């Protein structure tokens, strides 16, 4: 028979697993940021400022998660009842706000990339922008529920939260599908090397699928029938999702260096083969003396 202490540990478990993953991914994103700044010292100022701004959001997001769980530990230090998890604290709004800002920033970053590679396709980009606006509207409405009720259970049970998560999943799916479509060799005008395009496809698909999987997991947890299970598991996933977004953005930016190096090496090998063939042909066609 489970004791109240076991019930409390079971209630805190998913959140602390999510916290651990968030801290690990924050360390990874910090390392990726340093790699990005060292690898691209001449990057456009606007893009650098965007990356640094998202990093500030990510740092605030991490601090908010740590502060929230610290307050939970303080409120539960002298009791073993899961009811100590119920009180609302305003510090917990920091990770909620950070998740919203990071999601908006990274999705906007990918949308701008689609705008570029699609040759400024207004239909495709407009559909993604419209879906982002719908998602932010539902996120705002779910945040209103949280402000009014001061109850995380009501927040995770709100239809607005489910709609917001579903709209975010739709945005991720549209972005993931758009990159391979517009990076087809017959559609791309700026990129003519199929190997280069293929590598870009792989990167964007990998990063897009990762965010899609975590977004789908968040939607699935919000649809759990038991409200306690829903609150336990759904409270950890969106925080992980914010870290996945930022790490995917940095991974895409940093992989450009590797792709360009491979592309230059491939061009050098082709040039070397051509030079070797030209030299051999020149020697074979040289007229004999005498």
N, C-alpha and C positions, 0 to 999 in steps of 0.2 A: 504494500500500500504506500502510495507516494505521500511524503510529508510536505508541509508548507515550504520548507527549505528547498526541497527538490523542485517544487512548483516554481519558486522564485528563480532557481538556477536555470530551469527550462525556459522561463520567460526571458531571462537576460541573455541566454546562450546565443541565439541568432544575431542579436545586436552586437555582441562582442566579437563574433566571427566577422561580421561586416566591418566593425571598427578595425580589426586587425588587418583585413584586406585593404581597407582604405589607407592605413598608415604605410603599408608596403607599397601600394601604388603611388602614394605621395612621394615616397623616396625615389621610385622609378621616374616619376615625372620631373622631379628636381634634377636628377641626373641627365634626363633627356634635354631639359632646358639648358644646362651647362654645355652639353654637346652641341646643341643648336647655336648658341651664342659663339662658341669657338669655331664651328664649322662654317658659319655664314656671317662673318664680320661685316660684310658689305651688303647685307640684306636691306630691303627697303625699310625706312623708318616706320612707316605705317604698319607694316606686318610685324616688326619687332615690338612695337607698342601694343599691338593686339595680343601677341603671345604673352608679354609681360603682364598685361591687364588680366588675362585669364589666369595667369599664375597667382596674381594677388587674390582673385576670387577663390582659387583652389586652396590657397593658404588660409584664408578666412573660413572656408568650408571645413578644413581640417581642424582648425582651432575650435570652431563651433561644435563639431562632433565630440572632440575630447572634453570640452566644457560640459556638454549635455550629459555625457556618461559619467563624468565626475559628480555632477549634481545628483544623478540617479544613485550612485554609490553612497553619497552622503545621506540621501533620504531613506535608503534601504539598510543603512549600517546597523540599526538597532531593531530591525524587524525582519521577519522572514515571509511576510505576506506580499503577494504580487500587487496588492493595492498601492504599494509605495511607488509603483511605476506610473500611476495615473496622473499625479499632479502635473500641471502644465507649467513650463518655465520659458521665459522669453528668450533665453540663450539658445534654445533649440530652434528658434526661427533663423538663426545664422546659417546653419547647414541647409535649411530649406531654401533660403534666399540664394545661397551659393550654388546649390544645384540648379536653380532656375536660371541664374546668370551664366553659369558655365555651359549649360545646355543650349541656351540662346546663342552664345558667342560661337561655339563650335559648329552648330548647325548653320549659322550665318556664314562662317568660314567656308564650309563645304558648299553651300549654295553659291557663293561667289566663285568658287572654282568651277562649278557646273556652268555658271554664266559665261566663264571664259572659254572652256573647252567645247561648249556647245555652239560657239559662234554667236553668243548673245541671243540664245533661243528664249523668247519671252514666254512661250507657252509652258515649257518645262520648268523654267526658273520661277515663273509666276505661280504655278501649281504648288511648288515647294514652299514658296513664301506664304501663300494663302494658308497652307496647312500649318505652318509655324505659327501664324497669327491665331488660328483656331486653337492650337495647343496652348498658347499663352493665355488666351481668354479663359479656357477651362482651368488652367493653373491658377489664374487670378481668382476665379470663383471658388476653387477649392481652398485657396488661401483665406478667402473671406469666411468660409465655414470654420476654419481653424481659429481665426481672430474672434469670431462671435461666440464660439462654443468653448474655446480653450481646452479642447478635448481631442487628443490624437485618435481615439477610437472613432469619433464622428468624422474626422478628416479622412481616415482610411476607408470608412464605410460610405463616404459621399460618392454619388454618381459622377460628380465633377472630377474627382480624382481619377476614377476609372477612365473617363473620357479624355482627360489630359494625358494619361499614360498611353492610351490607345492612339491618340493623335501623334504623340511623340514617336511611337513605334511606326506609324504610317510615314512620318517624315524620314526616319532612318531607312525605311524600306525604299522610298522614292530616291533618296540620295544614293543608296547602294546600287540600285538598278540603273540610275542615270549615268554613272561613271563608265561602266563597260559599254553602254550603248553609244555614248558620244565619243568614246575612245576607240571606236572601230576604225580600222585603217582607211576605209573609204569615207569616213565622216571627219576625220581629223585633218586639219589643214596646217596646223603649226607643228605637229609631230608626224614625221614621215617614216620613221624607222619602226618596223613592226615589232622588233625585239624590245625597243624602248617602250612602245605602247603596251606591249604585253606585260612588262614589269610594272608599269603604272596600274594596269588593270588588277594585277594580283594584290598590290598594296592597298588600293582603295576597296577592293572586295573583302580583303581580310579585316581591315579596320571597320568597314561598314557592317560586316556580318557580326563582329564582336559586339558592337553597340546594339544591333538588332536583337541578338540573343539575350542580352541583359535587359533590354526594354521589354521583350516578350516575357521574360521571367518576372519582371515587376507587374505586368498586367496579370499574369497568372496568379501571383500572390494576392493581388487585390480582389480576385474572384473566388478566393477560398471561402467556403460557406461559414466556417466558424470565425467569429469576430476576433477572438483572442489570438488564434493562429494567424489570422490576417494581419493584425497589428504587429505581432512578433516578427514575422518574416518580411512584411512589406516595409518595415521601418529600416531595414538594413540595405535592401536592394537599391533604392534611389541614390543613396550615398555612394555606393560602388559605381553606379551608372555615371555619376559626375566624374569620377576618376577615370573611368574607361574613355569617356569623351575626350578629356584633355590629353590623356596618353596617346589616343589615336591621332589627334591633331599633331602632336609633337613627332610621333612616329612617321607620319606622312611627310612632314617637313624635313626630318633628318634623313629619310631614305633617299631623298633627292641626290645627296652627295654620293651614295653608293651606286645609284643608277647611272649618274653621270660618269663616274669613274669606270664602270663596266662598259658604258657606251664608248668612252674614249679609248679604252683598251681594245675593244672590238674593232674600232676604226683603225687603230694602229696596226693590229694584226692584218686587217684587210689591205692596208697600205703597204705593209711589209711584204705580203704575198704578191701584190701587184708589182712591186719593185723587183722582187726576186724573179718573177716571170719575165719582166721586161729585160733584166740583165741577161737571163738565159737566152731569150730570143735574140738579143743583140749579138751575143757570142756565136750563136748557131748560124746567124745570117751574115756574119762578117766574111767578106771575100778572102780567099786564101792567097797568100803572097806567092811570088815566084813568077 
